[in-house]
Amino acid sequence: MHTKLTKRKALTLCKQQWSWLARNPEKEKWDWPGCREAILESHCVCCEYEAQHYAYDNDCRDTCILPWPGANRDCLDLVSPYMRWINHTVCTADRVKAARAIVRLCNKALAKLPPLKGRADNGQQGTRKQ
């Protein structure tokens, strides 16, 4: 990726990628149309953010911008939604659930960011003010 990602931009792109994958469970991460635009080495926007901002060595437990569940706190933990998605290449319903869980992680991380000036929804599209 040529331009340096902000955390908000990385999370927003990650959310877009996994929303697309939830709608297209038979596809792979690199099939997401945004991958062609972003040219992501690992096909992951969060990993790209890590590579741009930290000494990325495939061990992002302490620096990943997503709040992964599990003891290792990274996407490769056996209980992570990403590993559930990766391991269910045949069952599309399970892939949809796992992709949606990653979208929820993106929403959770976005909600913790300071609000954008002039926006009460913190940049999360599809949320309603009440």
Chimera marker file (.cmm) of the C-alpha trace (Angstrom):
<marker_set name="trace">
<marker id="1" x="0.000" y="0.000" z="0.000" r="1" g="1" b="0" radius="0.5"/>
<marker id="2" x="1.465" y="3.320" z="-0.993" r="1" g="1" b="0" radius="0.5"/>
<marker id="3" x="-0.212" y="5.691" z="1.448" r="1" g="1" b="0" radius="0.5"/>
<marker id="4" x="0.323" y="5.317" z="5.178" r="1" g="1" b="0" radius="0.5"/>
<marker id="5" x="-2.783" y="3.961" z="6.870" r="1" g="1" b="0" radius="0.5"/>
<marker id="6" x="-4.352" y="5.553" z="9.883" r="1" g="1" b="0" radius="0.5"/>
<marker id="7" x="-5.842" y="3.209" z="12.449" r="1" g="1" b="0" radius="0.5"/>
<marker id="8" x="-9.351" y="4.376" z="11.510" r="1" g="1" b="0" radius="0.5"/>
<marker id="9" x="-8.733" y="3.829" z="7.787" r="1" g="1" b="0" radius="0.5"/>
<marker id="10" x="-7.241" y="0.376" z="8.402" r="1" g="1" b="0" radius="0.5"/>
<marker id="11" x="-10.191" y="-0.662" z="10.578" r="1" g="1" b="0" radius="0.5"/>
<marker id="12" x="-12.695" y="0.730" z="8.079" r="1" g="1" b="0" radius="0.5"/>
<marker id="13" x="-11.046" y="-1.140" z="5.197" r="1" g="1" b="0" radius="0.5"/>
<marker id="14" x="-10.833" y="-4.295" z="7.304" r="1" g="1" b="0" radius="0.5"/>
<marker id="15" x="-14.542" y="-3.987" z="8.074" r="1" g="1" b="0" radius="0.5"/>
<marker id="16" x="-15.286" y="-3.552" z="4.361" r="1" g="1" b="0" radius="0.5"/>
<marker id="17" x="-13.195" y="-6.594" z="3.467" r="1" g="1" b="0" radius="0.5"/>
<marker id="18" x="-14.835" y="-8.884" z="6.017" r="1" g="1" b="0" radius="0.5"/>
<marker id="19" x="-18.326" y="-7.573" z="5.249" r="1" g="1" b="0" radius="0.5"/>
<marker id="20" x="-17.659" y="-8.478" z="1.625" r="1" g="1" b="0" radius="0.5"/>
<marker id="21" x="-16.361" y="-11.908" z="2.662" r="1" g="1" b="0" radius="0.5"/>
<marker id="22" x="-19.501" y="-12.478" z="4.767" r="1" g="1" b="0" radius="0.5"/>
<marker id="23" x="-21.556" y="-11.796" z="1.628" r="1" g="1" b="0" radius="0.5"/>
<marker id="24" x="-19.198" y="-13.929" z="-0.494" r="1" g="1" b="0" radius="0.5"/>
<marker id="25" x="-18.221" y="-16.869" z="1.743" r="1" g="1" b="0" radius="0.5"/>
<marker id="26" x="-16.916" y="-18.948" z="-1.145" r="1" g="1" b="0" radius="0.5"/>
<marker id="27" x="-14.263" y="-16.319" z="-1.871" r="1" g="1" b="0" radius="0.5"/>
<marker id="28" x="-10.815" y="-15.810" z="-0.317" r="1" g="1" b="0" radius="0.5"/>
<marker id="29" x="-9.313" y="-12.674" z="1.262" r="1" g="1" b="0" radius="0.5"/>
<marker id="30" x="-7.349" y="-11.850" z="-1.890" r="1" g="1" b="0" radius="0.5"/>
<marker id="31" x="-10.551" y="-11.946" z="-3.970" r="1" g="1" b="0" radius="0.5"/>
<marker id="32" x="-11.854" y="-8.812" z="-2.209" r="1" g="1" b="0" radius="0.5"/>
<marker id="33" x="-11.830" y="-6.011" z="-4.806" r="1" g="1" b="0" radius="0.5"/>
<marker id="34" x="-10.128" y="-3.681" z="-2.312" r="1" g="1" b="0" radius="0.5"/>
<marker id="35" x="-7.074" y="-5.969" z="-2.242" r="1" g="1" b="0" radius="0.5"/>
<marker id="36" x="-6.324" y="-5.052" z="-5.816" r="1" g="1" b="0" radius="0.5"/>
<marker id="37" x="-6.421" y="-1.355" z="-4.941" r="1" g="1" b="0" radius="0.5"/>
<marker id="38" x="-4.420" y="-1.688" z="-1.734" r="1" g="1" b="0" radius="0.5"/>
<marker id="39" x="-1.911" y="-4.352" z="-2.851" r="1" g="1" b="0" radius="0.5"/>
<marker id="40" x="-1.672" y="-6.038" z="0.512" r="1" g="1" b="0" radius="0.5"/>
<marker id="41" x="1.177" y="-8.494" z="1.003" r="1" g="1" b="0" radius="0.5"/>
<marker id="42" x="-0.755" y="-10.649" z="3.466" r="1" g="1" b="0" radius="0.5"/>
<marker id="43" x="-4.167" y="-9.677" z="2.066" r="1" g="1" b="0" radius="0.5"/>
<marker id="44" x="-4.917" y="-8.178" z="5.491" r="1" g="1" b="0" radius="0.5"/>
<marker id="45" x="-5.357" y="-4.466" z="6.102" r="1" g="1" b="0" radius="0.5"/>
<marker id="46" x="-4.521" y="-4.851" z="9.803" r="1" g="1" b="0" radius="0.5"/>
<marker id="47" x="-1.245" y="-6.612" z="8.974" r="1" g="1" b="0" radius="0.5"/>
<marker id="48" x="-0.484" y="-3.828" z="6.497" r="1" g="1" b="0" radius="0.5"/>
<marker id="49" x="-1.083" y="-1.270" z="9.255" r="1" g="1" b="0" radius="0.5"/>
<marker id="50" x="1.252" y="-3.244" z="11.534" r="1" g="1" b="0" radius="0.5"/>
<marker id="51" x="3.949" y="-3.307" z="8.857" r="1" g="1" b="0" radius="0.5"/>
<marker id="52" x="3.675" y="0.455" z="8.403" r="1" g="1" b="0" radius="0.5"/>
<marker id="53" x="3.683" y="1.422" z="12.082" r="1" g="1" b="0" radius="0.5"/>
<marker id="54" x="5.629" y="-1.285" z="13.934" r="1" g="1" b="0" radius="0.5"/>
<marker id="55" x="8.501" y="-3.689" z="13.371" r="1" g="1" b="0" radius="0.5"/>
<marker id="56" x="6.134" y="-6.289" z="11.946" r="1" g="1" b="0" radius="0.5"/>
<marker id="57" x="7.487" y="-9.826" z="12.239" r="1" g="1" b="0" radius="0.5"/>
<marker id="58" x="4.267" y="-11.852" z="12.001" r="1" g="1" b="0" radius="0.5"/>
<marker id="59" x="3.858" y="-11.596" z="15.778" r="1" g="1" b="0" radius="0.5"/>
<marker id="60" x="1.393" y="-8.827" z="16.402" r="1" g="1" b="0" radius="0.5"/>
<marker id="61" x="-0.059" y="-10.009" z="19.709" r="1" g="1" b="0" radius="0.5"/>
<marker id="62" x="0.779" y="-6.764" z="21.447" r="1" g="1" b="0" radius="0.5"/>
<marker id="63" x="0.115" y="-4.416" z="18.553" r="1" g="1" b="0" radius="0.5"/>
<marker id="64" x="-2.781" y="-5.742" z="16.444" r="1" g="1" b="0" radius="0.5"/>
<marker id="65" x="-5.494" y="-3.133" z="16.119" r="1" g="1" b="0" radius="0.5"/>
<marker id="66" x="-8.246" y="-5.748" z="16.416" r="1" g="1" b="0" radius="0.5"/>
<marker id="67" x="-9.290" y="-7.010" z="19.876" r="1" g="1" b="0" radius="0.5"/>
<marker id="68" x="-8.894" y="-10.721" z="19.139" r="1" g="1" b="0" radius="0.5"/>
<marker id="69" x="-10.264" y="-13.213" z="21.679" r="1" g="1" b="0" radius="0.5"/>
<marker id="70" x="-8.139" y="-15.998" z="23.098" r="1" g="1" b="0" radius="0.5"/>
<marker id="71" x="-5.001" y="-16.344" z="25.126" r="1" g="1" b="0" radius="0.5"/>
<marker id="72" x="-2.649" y="-15.230" z="22.344" r="1" g="1" b="0" radius="0.5"/>
<marker id="73" x="-4.724" y="-12.182" z="21.360" r="1" g="1" b="0" radius="0.5"/>
<marker id="74" x="-3.963" y="-12.538" z="17.664" r="1" g="1" b="0" radius="0.5"/>
<marker id="75" x="-5.717" y="-13.797" z="14.567" r="1" g="1" b="0" radius="0.5"/>
<marker id="76" x="-3.824" y="-17.105" z="14.614" r="1" g="1" b="0" radius="0.5"/>
<marker id="77" x="-5.141" y="-18.156" z="18.021" r="1" g="1" b="0" radius="0.5"/>
<marker id="78" x="-7.167" y="-21.324" z="17.529" r="1" g="1" b="0" radius="0.5"/>
<marker id="79" x="-10.322" y="-19.701" z="18.970" r="1" g="1" b="0" radius="0.5"/>
<marker id="80" x="-10.140" y="-16.567" z="16.808" r="1" g="1" b="0" radius="0.5"/>
<marker id="81" x="-12.851" y="-15.907" z="14.229" r="1" g="1" b="0" radius="0.5"/>
<marker id="82" x="-10.132" y="-15.745" z="11.583" r="1" g="1" b="0" radius="0.5"/>
<marker id="83" x="-9.014" y="-19.315" z="12.317" r="1" g="1" b="0" radius="0.5"/>
<marker id="84" x="-12.662" y="-20.424" z="12.270" r="1" g="1" b="0" radius="0.5"/>
<marker id="85" x="-13.022" y="-18.746" z="8.852" r="1" g="1" b="0" radius="0.5"/>
<marker id="86" x="-9.792" y="-20.293" z="7.524" r="1" g="1" b="0" radius="0.5"/>
<marker id="87" x="-10.705" y="-23.779" z="8.763" r="1" g="1" b="0" radius="0.5"/>
<marker id="88" x="-14.220" y="-23.788" z="7.272" r="1" g="1" b="0" radius="0.5"/>
<marker id="89" x="-13.518" y="-23.707" z="3.570" r="1" g="1" b="0" radius="0.5"/>
<marker id="90" x="-16.396" y="-26.099" z="2.849" r="1" g="1" b="0" radius="0.5"/>
<marker id="91" x="-19.154" y="-24.867" z="5.166" r="1" g="1" b="0" radius="0.5"/>
<marker id="92" x="-20.130" y="-21.412" z="3.941" r="1" g="1" b="0" radius="0.5"/>
<marker id="93" x="-22.523" y="-20.808" z="6.865" r="1" g="1" b="0" radius="0.5"/>
<marker id="94" x="-19.608" y="-21.120" z="9.305" r="1" g="1" b="0" radius="0.5"/>
<marker id="95" x="-17.496" y="-18.812" z="7.149" r="1" g="1" b="0" radius="0.5"/>
<marker id="96" x="-20.276" y="-16.215" z="7.178" r="1" g="1" b="0" radius="0.5"/>
<marker id="97" x="-20.494" y="-16.382" z="10.998" r="1" g="1" b="0" radius="0.5"/>
<marker id="98" x="-16.721" y="-16.055" z="11.353" r="1" g="1" b="0" radius="0.5"/>
<marker id="99" x="-16.519" y="-13.133" z="8.893" r="1" g="1" b="0" radius="0.5"/>
<marker id="100" x="-19.346" y="-11.352" z="10.721" r="1" g="1" b="0" radius="0.5"/>
<marker id="101" x="-17.503" y="-11.884" z="14.008" r="1" g="1" b="0" radius="0.5"/>
<marker id="102" x="-14.471" y="-10.113" z="12.511" r="1" g="1" b="0" radius="0.5"/>
<marker id="103" x="-16.722" y="-7.246" z="11.391" r="1" g="1" b="0" radius="0.5"/>
<marker id="104" x="-17.908" y="-6.982" z="15.014" r="1" g="1" b="0" radius="0.5"/>
<marker id="105" x="-14.271" y="-6.819" z="16.156" r="1" g="1" b="0" radius="0.5"/>
<marker id="106" x="-13.730" y="-3.960" z="13.693" r="1" g="1" b="0" radius="0.5"/>
<marker id="107" x="-16.795" y="-2.154" z="15.053" r="1" g="1" b="0" radius="0.5"/>
<marker id="108" x="-15.551" y="-2.661" z="18.615" r="1" g="1" b="0" radius="0.5"/>
<marker id="109" x="-12.136" y="-1.219" z="17.768" r="1" g="1" b="0" radius="0.5"/>
<marker id="110" x="-13.667" y="1.685" z="15.812" r="1" g="1" b="0" radius="0.5"/>
<marker id="111" x="-15.925" y="2.528" z="18.753" r="1" g="1" b="0" radius="0.5"/>
<marker id="112" x="-12.863" y="2.955" z="20.987" r="1" g="1" b="0" radius="0.5"/>
<marker id="113" x="-11.282" y="5.561" z="18.699" r="1" g="1" b="0" radius="0.5"/>
<marker id="114" x="-11.831" y="9.259" z="19.439" r="1" g="1" b="0" radius="0.5"/>
<marker id="115" x="-14.784" y="10.585" z="17.429" r="1" g="1" b="0" radius="0.5"/>
<marker id="116" x="-14.124" y="12.314" z="14.143" r="1" g="1" b="0" radius="0.5"/>
<marker id="117" x="-14.773" y="16.039" z="14.256" r="1" g="1" b="0" radius="0.5"/>
<marker id="118" x="-18.406" y="16.679" z="13.422" r="1" g="1" b="0" radius="0.5"/>
<marker id="119" x="-19.455" y="13.005" z="13.540" r="1" g="1" b="0" radius="0.5"/>
<marker id="120" x="-21.221" y="11.441" z="16.459" r="1" g="1" b="0" radius="0.5"/>
<marker id="121" x="-21.138" y="7.903" z="14.992" r="1" g="1" b="0" radius="0.5"/>
<marker id="122" x="-17.304" y="7.655" z="15.071" r="1" g="1" b="0" radius="0.5"/>
<marker id="123" x="-17.239" y="6.844" z="11.365" r="1" g="1" b="0" radius="0.5"/>
<marker id="124" x="-19.294" y="3.669" z="11.655" r="1" g="1" b="0" radius="0.5"/>
<marker id="125" x="-21.684" y="3.545" z="8.766" r="1" g="1" b="0" radius="0.5"/>
<marker id="126" x="-25.049" y="2.001" z="9.330" r="1" g="1" b="0" radius="0.5"/>
<marker id="127" x="-25.368" y="3.003" z="12.964" r="1" g="1" b="0" radius="0.5"/>
<marker id="128" x="-28.380" y="4.977" z="14.046" r="1" g="1" b="0" radius="0.5"/>
<marker id="129" x="-28.471" y="7.785" z="16.564" r="1" g="1" b="0" radius="0.5"/>
<marker id="130" x="-31.222" y="7.464" z="19.114" r="1" g="1" b="0" radius="0.5"/>
<link id1="1" id2="2" r="1" g="1" b="0" radius="0.2"/>
<link id1="2" id2="3" r="1" g="1" b="0" radius="0.2"/>
<link id1="3" id2="4" r="1" g="1" b="0" radius="0.2"/>
<link id1="4" id2="5" r="1" g="1" b="0" radius="0.2"/>
<link id1="5" id2="6" r="1" g="1" b="0" radius="0.2"/>
<link id1="6" id2="7" r="1" g="1" b="0" radius="0.2"/>
<link id1="7" id2="8" r="1" g="1" b="0" radius="0.2"/>
<link id1="8" id2="9" r="1" g="1" b="0" radius="0.2"/>
<link id1="9" id2="10" r="1" g="1" b="0" radius="0.2"/>
<link id1="10" id2="11" r="1" g="1" b="0" radius="0.2"/>
<link id1="11" id2="12" r="1" g="1" b="0" radius="0.2"/>
<link id1="12" id2="13" r="1" g="1" b="0" radius="0.2"/>
<link id1="13" id2="14" r="1" g="1" b="0" radius="0.2"/>
<link id1="14" id2="15" r="1" g="1" b="0" radius="0.2"/>
<link id1="15" id2="16" r="1" g="1" b="0" radius="0.2"/>
<link id1="16" id2="17" r="1" g="1" b="0" radius="0.2"/>
<link id1="17" id2="18" r="1" g="1" b="0" radius="0.2"/>
<link id1="18" id2="19" r="1" g="1" b="0" radius="0.2"/>
<link id1="19" id2="20" r="1" g="1" b="0" radius="0.2"/>
<link id1="20" id2="21" r="1" g="1" b="0" radius="0.2"/>
<link id1="21" id2="22" r="1" g="1" b="0" radius="0.2"/>
<link id1="22" id2="23" r="1" g="1" b="0" radius="0.2"/>
<link id1="23" id2="24" r="1" g="1" b="0" radius="0.2"/>
<link id1="24" id2="25" r="1" g="1" b="0" radius="0.2"/>
<link id1="25" id2="26" r="1" g="1" b="0" radius="0.2"/>
<link id1="26" id2="27" r="1" g="1" b="0" radius="0.2"/>
<link id1="27" id2="28" r="1" g="1" b="0" radius="0.2"/>
<link id1="28" id2="29" r="1" g="1" b="0" radius="0.2"/>
<link id1="29" id2="30" r="1" g="1" b="0" radius="0.2"/>
<link id1="30" id2="31" r="1" g="1" b="0" radius="0.2"/>
<link id1="31" id2="32" r="1" g="1" b="0" radius="0.2"/>
<link id1="32" id2="33" r="1" g="1" b="0" radius="0.2"/>
<link id1="33" id2="34" r="1" g="1" b="0" radius="0.2"/>
<link id1="34" id2="35" r="1" g="1" b="0" radius="0.2"/>
<link id1="35" id2="36" r="1" g="1" b="0" radius="0.2"/>
<link id1="36" id2="37" r="1" g="1" b="0" radius="0.2"/>
<link id1="37" id2="38" r="1" g="1" b="0" radius="0.2"/>
<link id1="38" id2="39" r="1" g="1" b="0" radius="0.2"/>
<link id1="39" id2="40" r="1" g="1" b="0" radius="0.2"/>
<link id1="40" id2="41" r="1" g="1" b="0" radius="0.2"/>
<link id1="41" id2="42" r="1" g="1" b="0" radius="0.2"/>
<link id1="42" id2="43" r="1" g="1" b="0" radius="0.2"/>
<link id1="43" id2="44" r="1" g="1" b="0" radius="0.2"/>
<link id1="44" id2="45" r="1" g="1" b="0" radius="0.2"/>
<link id1="45" id2="46" r="1" g="1" b="0" radius="0.2"/>
<link id1="46" id2="47" r="1" g="1" b="0" radius="0.2"/>
<link id1="47" id2="48" r="1" g="1" b="0" radius="0.2"/>
<link id1="48" id2="49" r="1" g="1" b="0" radius="0.2"/>
<link id1="49" id2="50" r="1" g="1" b="0" radius="0.2"/>
<link id1="50" id2="51" r="1" g="1" b="0" radius="0.2"/>
<link id1="51" id2="52" r="1" g="1" b="0" radius="0.2"/>
<link id1="52" id2="53" r="1" g="1" b="0" radius="0.2"/>
<link id1="53" id2="54" r="1" g="1" b="0" radius="0.2"/>
<link id1="54" id2="55" r="1" g="1" b="0" radius="0.2"/>
<link id1="55" id2="56" r="1" g="1" b="0" radius="0.2"/>
<link id1="56" id2="57" r="1" g="1" b="0" radius="0.2"/>
<link id1="57" id2="58" r="1" g="1" b="0" radius="0.2"/>
<link id1="58" id2="59" r="1" g="1" b="0" radius="0.2"/>
<link id1="59" id2="60" r="1" g="1" b="0" radius="0.2"/>
<link id1="60" id2="61" r="1" g="1" b="0" radius="0.2"/>
<link id1="61" id2="62" r="1" g="1" b="0" radius="0.2"/>
<link id1="62" id2="63" r="1" g="1" b="0" radius="0.2"/>
<link id1="63" id2="64" r="1" g="1" b="0" radius="0.2"/>
<link id1="64" id2="65" r="1" g="1" b="0" radius="0.2"/>
<link id1="65" id2="66" r="1" g="1" b="0" radius="0.2"/>
<link id1="66" id2="67" r="1" g="1" b="0" radius="0.2"/>
<link id1="67" id2="68" r="1" g="1" b="0" radius="0.2"/>
<link id1="68" id2="69" r="1" g="1" b="0" radius="0.2"/>
<link id1="69" id2="70" r="1" g="1" b="0" radius="0.2"/>
<link id1="70" id2="71" r="1" g="1" b="0" radius="0.2"/>
<link id1="71" id2="72" r="1" g="1" b="0" radius="0.2"/>
<link id1="72" id2="73" r="1" g="1" b="0" radius="0.2"/>
<link id1="73" id2="74" r="1" g="1" b="0" radius="0.2"/>
<link id1="74" id2="75" r="1" g="1" b="0" radius="0.2"/>
<link id1="75" id2="76" r="1" g="1" b="0" radius="0.2"/>
<link id1="76" id2="77" r="1" g="1" b="0" radius="0.2"/>
<link id1="77" id2="78" r="1" g="1" b="0" radius="0.2"/>
<link id1="78" id2="79" r="1" g="1" b="0" radius="0.2"/>
<link id1="79" id2="80" r="1" g="1" b="0" radius="0.2"/>
<link id1="80" id2="81" r="1" g="1" b="0" radius="0.2"/>
<link id1="81" id2="82" r="1" g="1" b="0" radius="0.2"/>
<link id1="82" id2="83" r="1" g="1" b="0" radius="0.2"/>
<link id1="83" id2="84" r="1" g="1" b="0" radius="0.2"/>
<link id1="84" id2="85" r="1" g="1" b="0" radius="0.2"/>
<link id1="85" id2="86" r="1" g="1" b="0" radius="0.2"/>
<link id1="86" id2="87" r="1" g="1" b="0" radius="0.2"/>
<link id1="87" id2="88" r="1" g="1" b="0" radius="0.2"/>
<link id1="88" id2="89" r="1" g="1" b="0" radius="0.2"/>
<link id1="89" id2="90" r="1" g="1" b="0" radius="0.2"/>
<link id1="90" id2="91" r="1" g="1" b="0" radius="0.2"/>
<link id1="91" id2="92" r="1" g="1" b="0" radius="0.2"/>
<link id1="92" id2="93" r="1" g="1" b="0" radius="0.2"/>
<link id1="93" id2="94" r="1" g="1" b="0" radius="0.2"/>
<link id1="94" id2="95" r="1" g="1" b="0" radius="0.2"/>
<link id1="95" id2="96" r="1" g="1" b="0" radius="0.2"/>
<link id1="96" id2="97" r="1" g="1" b="0" radius="0.2"/>
<link id1="97" id2="98" r="1" g="1" b="0" radius="0.2"/>
<link id1="98" id2="99" r="1" g="1" b="0" radius="0.2"/>
<link id1="99" id2="100" r="1" g="1" b="0" radius="0.2"/>
<link id1="100" id2="101" r="1" g="1" b="0" radius="0.2"/>
<link id1="101" id2="102" r="1" g="1" b="0" radius="0.2"/>
<link id1="102" id2="103" r="1" g="1" b="0" radius="0.2"/>
<link id1="103" id2="104" r="1" g="1" b="0" radius="0.2"/>
<link id1="104" id2="105" r="1" g="1" b="0" radius="0.2"/>
<link id1="105" id2="106" r="1" g="1" b="0" radius="0.2"/>
<link id1="106" id2="107" r="1" g="1" b="0" radius="0.2"/>
<link id1="107" id2="108" r="1" g="1" b="0" radius="0.2"/>
<link id1="108" id2="109" r="1" g="1" b="0" radius="0.2"/>
<link id1="109" id2="110" r="1" g="1" b="0" radius="0.2"/>
<link id1="110" id2="111" r="1" g="1" b="0" radius="0.2"/>
<link id1="111" id2="112" r="1" g="1" b="0" radius="0.2"/>
<link id1="112" id2="113" r="1" g="1" b="0" radius="0.2"/>
<link id1="113" id2="114" r="1" g="1" b="0" radius="0.2"/>
<link id1="114" id2="115" r="1" g="1" b="0" radius="0.2"/>
<link id1="115" id2="116" r="1" g="1" b="0" radius="0.2"/>
<link id1="116" id2="117" r="1" g="1" b="0" radius="0.2"/>
<link id1="117" id2="118" r="1" g="1" b="0" radius="0.2"/>
<link id1="118" id2="119" r="1" g="1" b="0" radius="0.2"/>
<link id1="119" id2="120" r="1" g="1" b="0" radius="0.2"/>
<link id1="120" id2="121" r="1" g="1" b="0" radius="0.2"/>
<link id1="121" id2="122" r="1" g="1" b="0" radius="0.2"/>
<link id1="122" id2="123" r="1" g="1" b="0" radius="0.2"/>
<link id1="123" id2="124" r="1" g="1" b="0" radius="0.2"/>
<link id1="124" id2="125" r="1" g="1" b="0" radius="0.2"/>
<link id1="125" id2="126" r="1" g="1" b="0" radius="0.2"/>
<link id1="126" id2="127" r="1" g="1" b="0" radius="0.2"/>
<link id1="127" id2="128" r="1" g="1" b="0" radius="0.2"/>
<link id1="128" id2="129" r="1" g="1" b="0" radius="0.2"/>
<link id1="129" id2="130" r="1" g="1" b="0" radius="0.2"/>
</marker_set>
